[in-house]
Amino acid sequence: MTVTNSLPDGPRVPYWLRLIKFIFQPIEYVEGFAKVYGDNFTIWRKGENHFVYFSHPQALEQIFTADASHFHIGGGDGVLKYLLGDNSLILLDGDRHQRQRQLLTPPFHGERMRAYGQTIQEITQQVSNEWVIGKPFNIRASMQEITMRVILRVVFGVDEGTRFQQLRQLLTSVLDLISSSRMSAALFFQVMQRDWGAWSPWGQFLSQLQQIDQLIYPLIQERRTESGQNRQDILSLLISARYDDGQPMSDVELRDELMTMLVAGHETTASALTWAFYWIDRLPEVREKLLQELHTLGVNPEPSNIAKLPYLTAVCQETLRIYPIVMNGFARVVKSPIEIMGYKLPKGTLIIPSIYLAHHRPEVYPQPNLFNPERFLERQFSPYEYLPFGGGNRRCIGLAFAQYEMKIALATILSEFQLSLVKKRPVHPVRRGLTLAAPSGMQMVATPQVKQANAPVVV
């Protein structure tokens, strides 16, 4: 391969025009450039800090396996800094990131995670039992209610009562605010990140964060006094955890990581579940195969058995492939020159691993715009071909929990209800804050699921 000192070719579009399309047409933004310029393209900016998009598996492997010293990741300002805090795993870099990652990872794996399965089942049943048969409801709102209650019980260790209701209301409100169209601009334009009082979006945002902190810090203090009670919520586990030097996490660190888990695990899983029900209704053959597979488990299946179902797993994987909730992996800022796919990238270059484009490569995924769970039963994809949770040392630590929650919620609902779209028409992803989601107003109707007798087994 010929090595060149120049960056890949790419569009020279006026900044404001490019940013508007990036905000309001995120898929068309990357697909249009990829059609013209191919796998690798540069978004030219004033100065030398250009964006370079990569989606070829070889490029992604080189990025994700490169020595971390080549890149600066994390930091930042604006909405994430205010929302998550300076100590958030997402915003940390280098040794601090690795140190925090090691402390946060254990509660999301193995027996610890499996212990939460029954909680997810119970919450899903509680929310779905509130539906009125035959009456339209907002599917996204219901999925958000499930994931919010799961976060509050599993992560925060709060269940019912005044504090539960206050946290639920405030956390839902602040997440809805940052995902609203009027706040989208503030995510990308620092000039709009000004506090003009309670009537301004940014003012509301800061006020709600302050109220959330007034609930979270007393919760942390209270939980510290209960540290000997063998609680299994993630907050209690993190309070008991120690760094290599024997020191515990501070209250501020705990607060920032709680907010990070909320933002990373609530909106994202709710979006994925919403899409899954959309595809299951659009494609009756997918629904029938799922029901046949669920039937093999009998009545009241164990969460661990649900999680092992191959076709259900494939449906979840395909849902996260076709419209990944986060379109790009973490941007890497080049600290020392590095070669990727034959290009020598100078210091200051921003590398963007494109998850969306990687998931829509025809040579990897034939007919990439077709929802086809079978593709995940027919072959294994490498972490450089399939990466809905990012890659390398920035891969989401909650990916196993998110997939586990998604499978249990889907199976629990499908065992009792058939969900049907009110408007039988294709829907397309829209920007929801920093993520890609189904339109927020999508309505569905629940009807009792017809119980299958002696259904054939899906092989």
C-alpha positions in Angstrom: 0.0 0.0 0.0 1.3 3.4 -0.9 1.9 5.7 2.1 0.9 9.3 1.6 1.3 12.3 3.8 -2.0 13.7 2.6 -5.3 13.0 4.2 -8.1 11.2 2.3 -10.1 13.3 -0.1 -13.4 14.8 1.1 -15.9 17.6 0.9 -15.1 21.3 1.4 -18.5 22.3 2.5 -19.1 25.6 4.3 -19.1 25.0 8.1 -22.6 26.2 8.8 -24.2 24.2 6.0 -22.3 21.1 7.0 -23.3 21.5 10.7 -27.0 22.0 9.9 -27.0 18.8 7.8 -25.1 16.9 10.5 -27.7 17.9 13.1 -30.9 17.5 11.0 -29.9 14.8 8.5 -27.3 12.7 10.2 -27.6 9.6 8.0 -27.8 11.5 4.7 -24.7 13.4 6.0 -22.4 10.4 6.2 -24.0 8.3 3.4 -23.7 11.2 0.9 -20.0 11.7 1.6 -19.3 7.9 1.5 -21.0 7.6 -1.9 -18.7 10.2 -3.4 -15.5 9.6 -1.5 -15.5 6.0 -0.5 -14.4 4.3 2.8 -12.2 7.1 4.1 -13.0 10.8 3.7 -11.9 14.0 5.3 -14.2 16.8 6.5 -12.0 19.8 6.0 -12.0 22.5 8.6 -10.2 25.8 9.0 -6.8 25.3 10.4 -5.3 21.8 10.6 -7.6 19.8 12.9 -9.6 18.1 10.2 -12.1 15.2 10.8 -11.3 11.9 9.1 -14.0 9.3 8.9 -13.1 5.6 8.6 -15.4 2.6 8.2 -13.3 -0.1 6.6 -12.7 -3.1 9.0 -9.0 -2.9 8.4 -9.0 0.8 9.4 -11.1 0.2 12.4 -8.8 -2.6 13.6 -5.8 -0.3 13.2 -7.5 2.4 15.2 -8.8 0.2 18.0 -5.6 -1.8 18.5 -3.2 1.2 18.2 -1.2 2.1 21.3 -3.4 4.5 23.3 -0.6 6.9 23.6 -1.2 8.0 20.0 -4.6 9.5 20.9 -6.3 11.8 23.2 -9.8 10.8 24.0 -12.3 12.3 26.4 -12.4 15.7 27.9 -14.8 18.1 26.3 -17.1 20.8 27.3 -20.7 21.8 26.8 -23.6 19.5 27.5 -21.7 16.3 28.4 -19.4 18.1 30.9 -22.3 19.7 32.6 -24.5 16.6 32.5 -22.0 13.9 33.4 -19.3 15.8 35.3 -15.5 15.9 35.0 -15.0 12.5 36.5 -17.3 10.6 34.1 -15.6 7.6 32.5 -16.7 8.9 29.1 -14.7 12.2 29.6 -11.6 10.7 31.2 -8.4 9.8 29.2 -5.2 7.9 29.7 -4.4 6.3 33.1 -7.4 7.9 34.8 -9.7 6.4 32.3 -8.1 2.9 32.7 -8.1 3.2 36.5 -11.8 4.1 36.5 -12.7 1.5 33.9 -11.2 -1.3 36.0 -13.3 -0.3 39.0 -16.6 0.1 37.1 -16.5 -3.1 35.0 -17.1 -5.9 37.5 -20.7 -5.1 38.5 -21.8 -5.4 34.8 -20.6 -9.0 34.2 -21.1 -12.6 35.3 -23.3 -13.6 38.2 -23.7 -10.0 39.4 -25.4 -9.1 36.1 -27.5 -12.2 36.0 -28.9 -11.5 39.4 -30.7 -8.5 37.9 -32.7 -10.5 35.4 -35.7 -11.1 37.6 -35.9 -7.3 38.4 -35.9 -6.5 34.7 -38.7 -9.1 34.1 -40.8 -7.6 37.0 -40.4 -4.0 35.9 -41.3 -4.9 32.3 -44.4 -6.7 33.4 -45.4 -3.7 35.6 -45.1 -1.3 32.8 -46.8 -3.5 30.1 -49.7 -4.3 32.4 -50.6 -0.6 32.5 -51.4 -0.7 28.7 -55.1 -0.6 27.8 -55.8 -3.3 25.3 -56.7 -1.8 21.9 -55.8 1.7 23.0 -52.8 3.4 21.2 -49.8 4.3 23.4 -46.4 5.9 22.8 -44.0 2.9 22.5 -40.9 5.0 23.1 -42.4 6.4 26.3 -43.1 2.9 27.6 -39.7 1.7 26.8 -38.2 4.7 28.5 -40.3 3.9 31.6 -38.9 0.4 31.7 -35.3 1.4 31.3 -35.6 4.3 33.8 -37.1 2.0 36.5 -34.4 -0.6 35.8 -31.6 2.1 36.2 -33.2 3.4 39.4 -33.5 -0.1 40.9 -30.4 -1.8 39.6 -27.9 1.1 39.6 -29.3 3.6 42.1 -30.9 1.0 44.4 -34.0 3.1 44.7 -37.5 1.5 44.5 -40.8 3.3 45.0 -41.3 6.0 47.6 -40.9 9.7 47.4 -37.2 9.7 46.4 -37.9 7.2 43.6 -40.7 9.4 42.2 -38.6 12.6 42.5 -35.6 11.1 40.8 -37.7 9.5 38.1 -39.4 12.7 37.3 -36.3 14.9 37.3 -34.1 12.4 35.4 -36.7 11.9 32.8 -37.3 15.6 32.4 -33.6 16.5 32.0 -33.1 13.6 29.5 -36.1 14.7 27.5 -34.8 18.3 27.5 -31.4 17.5 26.1 -33.0 15.3 23.5 -35.5 17.9 22.3 -35.2 19.8 19.1 -34.7 23.1 20.9 -31.7 21.8 22.8 -30.1 20.0 19.8 -28.5 23.3 18.6 -27.1 23.8 22.1 -25.3 20.5 21.9 -23.2 21.8 19.0 -23.2 25.6 19.4 -21.5 26.8 22.5 -23.0 30.3 22.1 -26.4 28.8 23.0 -25.0 27.3 26.2 -25.9 30.4 28.2 -28.1 30.6 31.3 -30.8 33.1 30.6 -33.0 32.0 33.5 -35.7 29.4 33.9 -37.4 30.3 30.6 -34.3 29.4 28.5 -33.5 25.7 27.6 -30.0 25.9 29.0 -31.3 27.6 32.2 -33.8 24.8 32.7 -31.1 22.2 32.1 -28.8 23.7 34.7 -31.7 24.1 37.2 -32.8 20.5 36.8 -29.2 19.2 37.2 -28.9 21.1 40.5 -32.1 19.5 41.8 -30.9 16.1 40.7 -27.6 16.6 42.7 -29.7 17.6 45.7 -31.2 14.1 45.6 -28.1 12.1 44.6 -25.6 13.3 47.1 -27.8 12.5 50.2 -28.5 9.1 48.6 -24.7 8.4 48.3 -24.2 9.5 52.0 -27.1 7.3 53.1 -25.7 4.3 51.1 -22.3 4.7 52.7 -23.8 4.1 56.1 -25.4 0.9 54.8 -22.2 -0.5 53.3 -22.3 -3.5 55.6 -25.8 -4.6 54.6 -24.7 -6.6 51.6 -26.8 -4.6 49.1 -26.4 -5.6 45.5 -27.3 -2.4 43.6 -24.4 -1.0 41.6 -24.1 2.2 43.7 -23.5 0.0 46.8 -21.0 -2.2 44.9 -19.1 0.9 43.7 -19.0 2.4 47.3 -17.4 -0.9 48.5 -14.9 -1.0 45.6 -11.3 0.2 46.0 -8.6 1.5 43.7 -5.3 -0.2 43.7 -4.0 2.2 46.4 -6.9 1.1 48.7 -8.8 4.4 48.3 -12.6 4.5 47.6 -14.4 6.6 45.0 -15.3 10.1 46.3 -18.9 11.3 46.4 -18.3 13.5 43.3 -16.8 10.5 41.4 -19.8 8.4 42.4 -22.3 11.1 41.3 -20.6 11.5 37.9 -20.6 7.8 37.2 -24.2 7.4 38.3 -25.1 10.1 35.8 -23.0 8.4 33.1 -24.7 5.1 33.6 -28.1 6.7 33.5 -27.4 8.6 30.2 -25.5 5.7 28.6 -28.0 3.0 29.7 -31.4 4.6 29.7 -32.0 6.4 26.4 -29.9 4.0 24.3 -31.7 0.8 25.5 -35.1 2.5 25.2 -34.3 3.4 21.6 -33.1 -0.1 20.8 -36.3 -1.7 22.2 -38.5 0.8 20.3 -36.8 -0.2 17.0 -37.0 -3.9 17.8 -40.8 -3.7 18.2 -41.0 -1.6 15.0 -39.2 -4.3 13.0 -41.1 -7.2 14.7 -44.4 -5.6 13.6 -43.2 -4.7 10.1 -42.0 -8.3 9.5 -44.5 -10.9 10.6 -42.1 -13.8 9.8 -39.6 -12.4 12.3 -42.4 -12.3 15.0 -43.5 -15.8 14.2 -39.9 -17.2 14.6 -39.5 -15.3 17.8 -42.7 -16.7 19.2 -41.8 -20.3 18.2 -38.5 -19.9 19.9 -40.0 -18.4 23.1 -42.5 -21.3 23.2 -39.7 -23.8 23.6 -38.9 -22.3 27.1 -42.3 -23.0 28.5 -44.1 -20.8 31.1 -42.2 -18.3 33.3 -38.8 -18.9 31.8 -35.6 -18.1 33.7 -33.9 -14.9 32.5 -30.6 -16.8 31.9 -32.4 -19.1 29.5 -34.0 -16.2 27.7 -30.6 -14.6 27.2 -29.3 -17.8 25.4 -32.0 -17.9 22.7 -30.2 -17.7 19.4 -32.9 -16.1 17.2 -33.9 -13.5 19.9 -30.2 -12.7 20.2 -29.9 -12.3 16.4 -33.0 -10.0 16.3 -31.3 -7.7 19.0 -28.0 -7.8 17.0 -29.7 -6.9 13.8 -31.7 -4.1 15.5 -28.4 -2.5 16.7 -26.8 -3.0 13.3 -29.3 -1.5 11.0 -29.8 1.7 13.0 -27.0 1.9 15.6 -28.1 4.2 18.5 -24.7 6.0 18.4 -23.6 6.6 14.8 -19.9 7.0 15.6 -17.3 5.6 18.0 -15.4 8.0 20.3 -13.4 10.6 18.3 -9.7 10.1 18.7 -7.5 13.2 18.5 -4.1 12.3 17.1 -1.3 13.2 19.7 1.6 11.8 17.7 1.5 11.0 13.9 0.0 7.6 13.1 -0.6 5.7 9.9 -4.1 4.4 9.2 -5.0 2.6 5.9 -1.8 4.0 4.3 -2.6 7.6 5.3 -0.2 9.4 7.7 -2.4 11.4 10.0 -0.7 14.4 11.5 -1.0 15.6 15.1 -4.4 17.3 15.8 -6.4 15.2 13.3 -9.7 14.0 14.6 -10.3 10.3 13.7 -14.0 9.3 13.5 -14.8 5.6 13.5 -18.1 5.4 11.7 -20.3 2.7 13.2 -23.2 3.4 10.9 -21.1 3.1 7.7 -19.3 0.0 9.0 -22.7 -1.6 9.5 -23.9 -0.8 6.0 -21.0 -2.2 3.9 -22.6 -4.4 1.2 -19.5 -6.7 1.1 -20.0 -7.5 4.8 -23.8 -7.2 5.1 -25.4 -8.0 1.7 -28.5 -5.8 1.2 -27.5 -3.8 4.3 -30.8 -1.8 4.4 -32.8 -5.0 4.8 -33.6 -6.2 8.3 -32.4 -9.8 8.3 -31.6 -11.4 11.7 -30.5 -14.6 10.0 -27.3 -13.0 8.9 -26.1 -13.2 12.6 -27.0 -16.9 12.7 -25.1 -17.7 9.5 -21.7 -16.1 10.5 -19.7 -14.4 13.2 -18.7 -10.8 12.6 -15.5 -9.4 13.9 -15.4 -6.4 16.3 -14.3 -4.3 13.4 -17.3 -5.2 11.3 -20.0 -5.1 14.0 -19.5 -2.5 16.7 -22.7 -1.0 18.1 -21.0 -0.4 21.4 -17.8 1.1 20.0 -14.4 -0.5 20.1 -11.0 -0.7 21.6 -10.4 0.7 25.1 -13.5 2.9 24.7 -15.9 0.0 24.2 -19.0 0.4 26.4 -18.6 -1.4 29.7 -22.4 -1.9 29.9 -22.8 -3.7 26.6 -23.5 -7.1 28.1 -26.1 -5.6 30.5 -27.7 -3.6 27.7 -28.1 -6.7 25.5 -29.3 -8.8 28.5 -32.0 -6.1 29.4 -33.1 -5.8 25.8 -33.6 -9.6 25.4 -35.5 -10.0 28.7 -37.8 -7.0 28.1 -38.6 -8.2 24.5 -39.3 -11.8 25.6 -41.4 -10.7 28.5 -43.6 -8.4 26.4 -43.9 -10.8 23.4 -45.0 -13.6 25.7 -48.1 -11.6 26.6 -48.8 -9.1 23.9 -48.7 -8.5 20.2 -47.7 -4.9 19.5 -48.9 -3.3 16.2 -48.1 0.1 14.7 -51.1 2.4 14.5 -49.8 3.9 11.2 -48.5 1.2 8.9 -45.8 3.1 7.2 -42.0 3.0 7.2 -40.3 5.3 9.7 -36.8 6.7 9.5 -34.3 7.5 12.2 -34.1 11.1 13.5 -31.5 12.7 15.7 -32.4 12.6 19.4 -29.7 14.7 21.2 -26.5 12.8 20.6 -28.1 9.6 19.4 -30.1 8.2 16.5 -33.7 7.1 17.3 -37.1 6.4 16.0 -39.5 9.4 15.9 -40.7 10.1 19.4 -44.4 10.1 18.6 -44.6 6.5 17.2 -47.9 4.9 18.4 -48.6 1.2 18.9 -51.5 -0.9 20.1 -51.3 -3.9 22.3 -53.5 -7.0 21.9 -53.2 -10.3 23.9 -50.7 -12.6 22.4 -52.3 -15.8 21.0 -50.7 -18.6 23.0 -49.1 -21.3 20.8 -49.8 -24.9 21.3 -47.2 -27.4 20.2 -45.5 -24.8 18.1 -42.7 -26.2 15.9 -39.2 -25.6 17.1 -37.0 -23.1 15.2 -33.8 -24.8 14.1 
